Amino acid sequence: MTQIIDRRLNGKNKSAVNRQKFIRRYKKHLKKAVEKAVDKRSITDIERGERVNIPAGDISEPTFGIGAGGIRDMVYPGNEEFAQGDQIPRPPGGNGGSGKGEASDSGEGEDEFAFSLSREEFMDLFFEDLELPNLIKTQLATETQFKKVRAGYTHSGSPSNISVIRSMRGAMARRIALASPLKRKLRALEEQLASLPSQQTPDSAAVITLKEEIKQLKERIRRVPYIDTFDLRYNNRIDQPIPTTQAVMFCLMDVSGSMGEFEKEIAKRFFIMLHLFLSRAYERIELVFIRHHTAAKEVDEEEFFYSRETGGTIVSSALTMLADIVQERYPTSEWNIYAAQASDGDNWGDDSPRSRNMLIEKIMPYLQYYAYIEIGEGSPIGNLWQEYEKVSTACPNFAMEKISGPAEIYPVFRKLFEKQSS
């Protein structure tokens, strides 16, 4: 019997190829839908699919039609109304049809075509402009924490780690092992002494010999030490690595008058990418949003990106709040701490050195990584960039890059978070 095995790709999901063709053909509409979804969604809600409506006119297929004029012989199946030579009236039309506008009392139209993007397709379109497609698979090396755990017993150690029960148990086993043969021999001699004939006097040679042997055995049994250094056992403790599966991500953004909607949009896309990146390395991610002008404030995501409050620029106010929150809520023994700061580079002149010192002394020792992006065209000329360069030199876990437009977000992100070789 002949058996045919289908080894073609997508054998169980034969629409996958056609689906990919459709996505490639209408990528313009799908990309626009993804961009709109990014603008509307929360950072933590970015990683899901999307429903896209495509206008019916954009998915129309080309067809062959019959031009005006000429003589044609046509066969109409099922004709019961017309004979040869009759003129066929034009179908009713009017102004009806598809598209927007007022409803028509005649004609027919078509609704927009709805297409649902899966989670994987949405993420592929979101990361499409990325030069290295494996970006979202890259993971930062996490700092490993250790804890002391019991690992049996050892023959040496400090007196404070002595296991009394285990030591006494070993001493008892040793005494039993050493004294048991002697005790058995002692019992045998005592039984032999008791079984001597009654006519034997205490001064007889046999009695004296037995008593001497019994005395020596008792002395040997008595000399078995109650506890010996060989019996001592110490609790053994080793360092066991603790996998840290939770992280906190601090988002700091300058909302002064010089930060417009364009700069905020670039910052949001950068924060979204960082959150997606960290969510692949940790089971639990918490977000902390800090916006600042002359004063810093911890806010929710909606207020972080869309509040109209503005003012001057003092970066150290946000850094002070970050350091305080870390000390109060996120101990480094339990949390991996990351921070990302977005700014246009403007800062009060006397505040930039203060921000540099605060980062080096109070923040960077507790963070896994700190990424600073400066948004704006041209080369960075502000004093904040110059001071942050000193931080980058002093702290290997501090990185900074310049972004001029949306096209540079992915390459800059890849450069900031590329996996370092061991």
ROKOL-934756 format. One record per residue (C-alpha): x, y, z; residue number from 1. Coordinates in Angstrom, 2 decimals, always signed. Layout:
N
X_Y_Z_NUM
...
END
This chain:
422
+0.00_+0.00_+0.00_1
+1.37_+3.39_-1.01_2
+1.57_+6.08_+1.66_3
+2.02_+9.74_+0.81_4
+3.51_+11.96_+3.51_5
+3.14_+15.73_+3.17_6
+6.43_+17.26_+4.30_7
+5.76_+20.74_+2.97_8
+6.12_+23.68_+5.33_9
+2.93_+24.87_+7.01_10
+1.29_+21.56_+6.34_11
-1.11_+22.01_+9.27_12
-1.69_+25.72_+8.66_13
-1.89_+26.15_+4.92_14
-3.07_+29.75_+5.10_15
+0.21_+30.94_+6.67_16
+1.88_+31.54_+3.29_17
-1.07_+33.52_+1.95_18
-1.21_+35.47_+5.20_19
+2.43_+36.51_+4.87_20
+1.82_+37.56_+1.27_21
-1.10_+39.69_+2.40_22
+1.01_+41.33_+5.12_23
+3.77_+42.15_+2.64_24
+1.26_+43.57_+0.15_25
-0.58_+45.81_+2.61_26
+2.34_+46.60_+4.90_27
+1.71_+50.34_+4.52_28
-1.71_+50.07_+6.18_29
-0.46_+47.61_+8.79_30
+2.55_+49.75_+9.72_31
+0.28_+52.76_+10.12_32
-1.99_+50.73_+12.42_33
+0.99_+49.60_+14.49_34
+2.21_+53.19_+14.88_35
-1.25_+54.29_+16.00_36
-1.41_+51.40_+18.45_37
+1.94_+52.37_+19.95_38
+0.71_+55.91_+20.47_39
-2.49_+54.80_+22.21_40
-1.32_+51.86_+24.28_41
+0.30_+51.67_+27.66_42
+3.94_+50.63_+27.86_43
+3.01_+47.43_+29.68_44
+0.24_+46.67_+27.14_45
+2.27_+47.09_+23.97_46
+2.97_+43.39_+23.42_47
-0.28_+42.09_+21.94_48
-1.96_+41.89_+18.55_49
-3.99_+44.51_+16.75_50
-7.13_+44.67_+14.57_51
-6.57_+46.63_+11.36_52
-9.28_+48.02_+9.08_53
-8.24_+48.34_+5.45_54
-10.46_+50.36_+3.05_55
-12.22_+48.15_+0.55_56
-10.91_+50.19_-2.36_57
-7.33_+49.39_-1.39_58
-7.83_+45.64_-1.59_59
-9.71_+45.60_-4.92_60
-8.31_+43.14_-7.44_61
-7.79_+44.03_-11.13_62
-10.36_+42.44_-13.47_63
-10.84_+42.18_-17.21_64
-13.78_+44.16_-18.58_65
-15.46_+44.70_-21.92_66
-14.92_+48.03_-23.58_67
-17.57_+50.11_-25.33_68
-18.48_+49.46_-28.96_69
-18.08_+46.44_-31.19_70
-20.33_+43.50_-31.95_71
-20.40_+40.68_-29.45_72
-22.25_+37.43_-29.32_73
-23.04_+36.49_-25.72_74
-24.89_+33.63_-24.11_75
-26.97_+34.36_-21.04_76
-27.84_+31.15_-19.21_77
-31.33_+30.78_-17.85_78
-32.78_+33.55_-20.10_79
-36.59_+33.63_-20.00_80
-37.22_+37.32_-20.67_81
-35.26_+38.36_-23.77_82
-35.22_+37.28_-27.37_83
-32.70_+37.99_-30.12_84
-32.54_+41.69_-30.93_85
-33.92_+42.92_-27.58_86
-32.01_+45.69_-25.81_87
-30.92_+44.95_-22.25_88
-31.58_+47.88_-19.89_89
-28.78_+49.29_-17.77_90
-28.87_+48.07_-14.15_91
-30.10_+50.65_-11.64_92
-27.17_+52.59_-10.22_93
-27.56_+56.20_-9.17_94
-25.08_+57.71_-6.79_95
-24.82_+54.68_-4.57_96
-21.59_+52.84_-3.92_97
-18.92_+52.35_-1.36_98
-17.07_+55.00_+0.53_99
-17.87_+57.67_+3.03_100
-20.69_+60.17_+2.73_101
-24.47_+60.11_+2.85_102
-26.39_+56.90_+2.41_103
-27.93_+56.10_-0.97_104
-31.36_+54.67_-1.68_105
-30.03_+52.45_-4.45_106
-26.91_+50.51_-5.39_107
-24.62_+48.42_-3.21_108
-21.38_+49.02_-1.31_109
-18.70_+47.17_+0.67_110
-17.52_+47.52_+4.25_111
-13.89_+48.02_+5.15_112
-11.85_+44.83_+5.34_113
-10.85_+43.90_+8.91_114
-7.58_+42.05_+9.45_115
-6.27_+40.91_+12.84_116
-2.55_+40.92_+13.50_117
-1.27_+38.26_+15.85_118
+1.11_+39.10_+18.68_119
+4.13_+37.84_+16.72_120
+3.12_+39.73_+13.55_121
+2.59_+42.91_+15.55_122
+6.03_+42.64_+17.15_123
+7.66_+41.90_+13.79_124
+6.21_+45.09_+12.35_125
+7.13_+47.04_+15.47_126
+10.77_+45.94_+15.24_127
+10.89_+45.95_+11.44_128
+13.25_+48.93_+11.16_129
+15.77_+47.26_+13.41_130
+19.09_+46.51_+11.75_131
+19.64_+43.34_+13.80_132
+16.41_+41.31_+13.94_133
+17.55_+39.34_+16.99_134
+17.51_+42.40_+19.22_135
+14.60_+41.23_+21.33_136
+16.44_+37.95_+22.00_137
+19.45_+39.72_+23.50_138
+19.60_+39.74_+27.28_139
+21.69_+41.74_+29.67_140
+23.77_+39.76_+32.15_141
+22.05_+39.95_+35.52_142
+23.94_+40.27_+38.77_143
+23.79_+37.00_+40.72_144
+22.99_+37.14_+44.42_145
+24.11_+34.44_+46.87_146
+22.71_+33.04_+50.10_147
+24.16_+30.69_+52.70_148
+22.57_+27.23_+52.68_149
+23.21_+24.04_+54.68_150
+25.27_+21.49_+52.78_151
+25.82_+18.55_+55.17_152
+28.66_+18.33_+57.69_153
+32.38_+18.74_+57.67_154
+35.23_+17.58_+59.96_155
+36.58_+21.09_+60.48_156
+35.12_+24.49_+61.14_157
+34.59_+27.20_+63.71_158
+33.35_+26.27_+67.21_159
+30.16_+28.23_+66.64_160
+29.18_+25.81_+63.85_161
+29.56_+22.59_+65.89_162
+26.62_+20.25_+65.51_163
+26.21_+18.86_+69.04_164
+23.72_+16.16_+68.14_165
+25.72_+14.90_+65.18_166
+28.95_+14.95_+67.20_167
+27.41_+13.01_+70.13_168
+25.90_+10.51_+67.74_169
+29.31_+9.91_+66.19_170
+30.95_+9.60_+69.60_171
+28.40_+7.04_+70.71_172
+28.92_+4.99_+67.56_173
+32.69_+5.10_+68.05_174
+32.42_+3.99_+71.72_175
+30.14_+1.14_+70.80_176
+32.44_+0.03_+68.00_177
+35.57_+0.09_+70.21_178
+34.11_-1.23_+73.47_179
+31.74_-3.92_+72.28_180
+34.42_-6.61_+71.61_181
+35.99_-5.88_+74.99_182
+32.66_-6.11_+76.78_183
+31.87_-9.44_+75.11_184
+35.23_-10.79_+76.24_185
+34.66_-9.38_+79.72_186
+31.30_-11.16_+80.02_187
+32.88_-14.40_+78.91_188
+35.64_-14.13_+81.53_189
+33.12_-13.27_+84.27_190
+31.03_-16.31_+83.30_191
+34.16_-18.47_+83.31_192
+35.08_-17.17_+86.76_193
+31.63_-17.91_+88.09_194
+31.67_-21.43_+86.68_195
+34.87_-22.49_+88.50_196
+34.40_-25.35_+91.01_197
+33.59_-24.28_+94.52_198
+36.72_-25.94_+95.86_199
+38.86_-23.33_+94.07_200
+40.25_-20.88_+96.62_201
+40.62_-17.16_+95.88_202
+44.37_-17.57_+96.01_203
+44.44_-20.24_+93.33_204
+46.33_-19.50_+90.15_205
+43.24_-19.89_+87.90_206
+41.18_-17.42_+89.92_207
+44.01_-14.87_+90.11_208
+44.60_-15.10_+86.35_209
+40.94_-14.58_+85.51_210
+40.60_-11.65_+87.89_211
+43.70_-10.00_+86.42_212
+42.34_-10.34_+82.89_213
+38.97_-8.96_+83.98_214
+40.69_-5.99_+85.61_215
+42.68_-5.23_+82.49_216
+39.60_-5.40_+80.26_217
+37.69_-3.02_+82.52_218
+40.62_-0.64_+82.41_219
+40.73_-0.76_+78.63_220
+36.98_-0.12_+78.43_221
+37.33_+2.79_+80.83_222
+40.09_+4.33_+78.70_223
+37.80_+4.58_+75.62_224
+37.25_+8.36_+75.44_225
+33.72_+9.65_+75.82_226
+34.23_+12.06_+72.91_227
+37.20_+12.54_+70.61_228
+38.19_+15.19_+68.07_229
+37.44_+12.57_+65.43_230
+33.79_+12.67_+66.51_231
+33.31_+16.41_+66.02_232
+31.06_+17.45_+63.17_233
+30.51_+21.04_+61.97_234
+27.56_+22.40_+60.04_235
+28.74_+23.06_+56.48_236
+27.34_+26.13_+54.71_237
+27.98_+27.08_+51.10_238
+27.05_+30.03_+48.87_239
+24.12_+29.18_+46.64_240
+23.25_+31.57_+43.76_241
+19.79_+33.11_+43.94_242
+18.23_+33.74_+40.51_243
+16.85_+37.26_+40.59_244
+13.63_+37.26_+38.58_245
+12.29_+40.74_+39.23_246
+13.42_+44.15_+38.10_247
+12.33_+47.75_+38.37_248
+12.67_+50.19_+35.50_249
+12.88_+53.92_+36.21_250
+11.77_+56.22_+33.40_251
+13.03_+59.79_+33.79_252
+11.97_+62.48_+31.34_253
+12.54_+66.19_+31.07_254
+9.20_+67.96_+30.54_255
+10.52_+71.51_+30.43_256
+9.38_+73.98_+27.80_257
+12.06_+72.84_+25.34_258
+10.71_+69.26_+25.23_259
+7.99_+69.19_+22.58_260
+5.65_+66.43_+21.42_261
+8.25_+65.21_+18.92_262
+10.84_+64.66_+21.63_263
+8.30_+63.03_+23.96_264
+7.19_+60.63_+21.22_265
+10.76_+59.49_+20.63_266
+11.24_+59.06_+24.39_267
+8.09_+56.97_+24.66_268
+9.17_+54.59_+21.90_269
+12.56_+54.21_+23.56_270
+10.94_+53.42_+26.94_271
+8.63_+50.90_+25.26_272
+11.57_+49.09_+23.72_273
+13.41_+48.98_+27.02_274
+10.38_+47.54_+28.78_275
+9.95_+44.86_+26.10_276
+13.63_+44.06_+26.37_277
+13.63_+43.66_+30.15_278
+10.38_+41.68_+30.17_279
+12.23_+38.91_+28.32_280
+14.86_+38.69_+31.03_281
+12.69_+38.95_+34.17_282
+9.41_+37.45_+35.26_283
+8.26_+40.59_+37.05_284
+8.82_+44.17_+35.92_285
+7.76_+47.28_+37.82_286
+7.74_+50.73_+36.26_287
+8.43_+54.00_+38.03_288
+7.78_+57.22_+36.10_289
+9.54_+60.41_+37.18_290
+8.95_+63.62_+35.23_291
+10.81_+66.79_+36.06_292
+11.33_+70.42_+35.15_293
+12.55_+72.52_+38.06_294
+10.95_+69.99_+40.42_295
+10.54_+66.22_+40.12_296
+7.34_+64.26_+40.58_297
+6.48_+60.56_+40.52_298
+3.45_+60.09_+38.27_299
+1.53_+57.42_+36.39_300
+2.11_+56.70_+32.72_301
-0.75_+58.87_+31.46_302
+0.51_+61.95_+33.26_303
+4.11_+61.09_+32.42_304
+3.58_+61.41_+28.67_305
+0.57_+63.71_+28.31_306
+0.59_+66.19_+31.17_307
+0.90_+69.84_+30.04_308
+2.80_+70.97_+33.10_309
+6.10_+72.61_+32.13_310
+8.83_+74.86_+33.44_311
+12.61_+75.18_+33.60_312
+15.11_+72.32_+33.91_313
+16.87_+70.97_+37.01_314
+17.95_+67.37_+36.40_315
+19.23_+66.73_+39.92_316
+15.67_+66.92_+41.29_317
+14.77_+63.74_+39.37_318
+18.00_+61.98_+40.35_319
+17.40_+62.78_+44.01_320
+13.92_+61.28_+43.83_321
+15.28_+58.18_+42.06_322
+17.89_+57.63_+44.80_323
+15.28_+58.07_+47.54_324
+12.85_+55.60_+45.93_325
+15.57_+52.98_+45.52_326
+16.54_+53.25_+49.18_327
+12.94_+53.11_+50.40_328
+11.30_+50.53_+48.13_329
+13.78_+48.53_+46.11_330
+16.63_+46.85_+48.04_331
+19.39_+45.73_+45.73_332
+19.43_+42.27_+47.30_333
+15.95_+41.63_+45.87_334
+15.70_+43.83_+42.76_335
+17.59_+44.40_+39.55_336
+17.40_+48.15_+39.00_337
+17.49_+49.85_+35.60_338
+17.01_+53.48_+34.66_339
+16.50_+55.33_+31.38_340
+16.60_+59.10_+31.08_341
+15.39_+61.14_+28.11_342
+16.22_+64.82_+27.75_343
+16.98_+67.46_+25.15_344
+20.24_+68.27_+26.94_345
+19.20_+71.59_+28.46_346
+19.91_+72.02_+32.17_347
+20.59_+74.77_+34.64_348
+24.34_+75.44_+34.44_349
+25.18_+74.91_+38.11_350
+23.05_+71.78_+38.30_351
+24.96_+69.62_+35.80_352
+28.04_+69.05_+38.05_353
+25.68_+68.30_+40.92_354
+23.88_+65.71_+38.77_355
+27.19_+64.13_+37.81_356
+28.30_+63.73_+41.43_357
+24.92_+62.37_+42.47_358
+25.04_+59.70_+39.77_359
+28.57_+58.57_+40.57_360
+28.20_+58.56_+44.36_361
+24.56_+57.75_+45.14_362
+22.96_+56.05_+42.14_363
+25.30_+54.06_+39.91_364
+26.60_+51.73_+42.68_365
+23.04_+50.38_+43.07_366
+21.99_+50.10_+39.42_367
+22.45_+47.34_+36.90_368
+22.37_+49.79_+34.02_369
+21.63_+53.44_+33.30_370
+20.88_+54.61_+29.76_371
+20.76_+58.29_+28.85_372
+19.45_+59.48_+25.48_373
+19.65_+63.08_+24.35_374
+17.00_+63.98_+21.79_375
+17.62_+66.72_+19.29_376
+19.27_+67.56_+16.00_377
+22.93_+68.40_+15.68_378
+25.83_+67.61_+17.94_379
+25.30_+67.80_+21.73_380
+26.61_+71.10_+23.04_381
+24.95_+71.32_+26.46_382
+26.88_+71.10_+29.70_383
+24.76_+68.13_+30.79_384
+26.24_+65.98_+28.01_385
+29.75_+67.00_+29.00_386
+29.19_+66.11_+32.64_387
+27.54_+62.81_+31.74_388
+30.57_+61.87_+29.67_389
+32.55_+61.96_+32.93_390
+29.99_+59.61_+34.49_391
+30.34_+57.23_+31.53_392
+34.11_+57.18_+32.04_393
+33.84_+56.50_+35.77_394
+30.97_+53.99_+35.67_395
+30.98_+51.08_+33.17_396
+27.24_+50.49_+33.70_397
+26.38_+53.98_+32.40_398
+25.76_+54.52_+28.68_399
+24.69_+57.55_+26.67_400
+23.71_+58.18_+23.05_401
+22.31_+60.94_+20.85_402
+19.04_+60.55_+18.89_403
+18.08_+63.00_+16.15_404
+14.96_+61.33_+14.80_405
+12.73_+58.22_+14.92_406
+14.92_+56.34_+12.44_407
+17.79_+56.37_+14.94_408
+15.86_+54.88_+17.88_409
+16.49_+51.21_+17.02_410
+20.21_+51.51_+16.14_411
+20.85_+53.57_+19.27_412
+18.93_+51.10_+21.43_413
+20.89_+48.22_+19.93_414
+24.15_+50.03_+20.62_415
+23.18_+50.78_+24.22_416
+22.06_+47.26_+25.06_417
+24.16_+44.98_+22.91_418
+25.38_+41.89_+24.71_419
+28.90_+42.34_+25.97_420
+31.42_+39.58_+25.33_421
+32.80_+37.87_+28.41_422
END
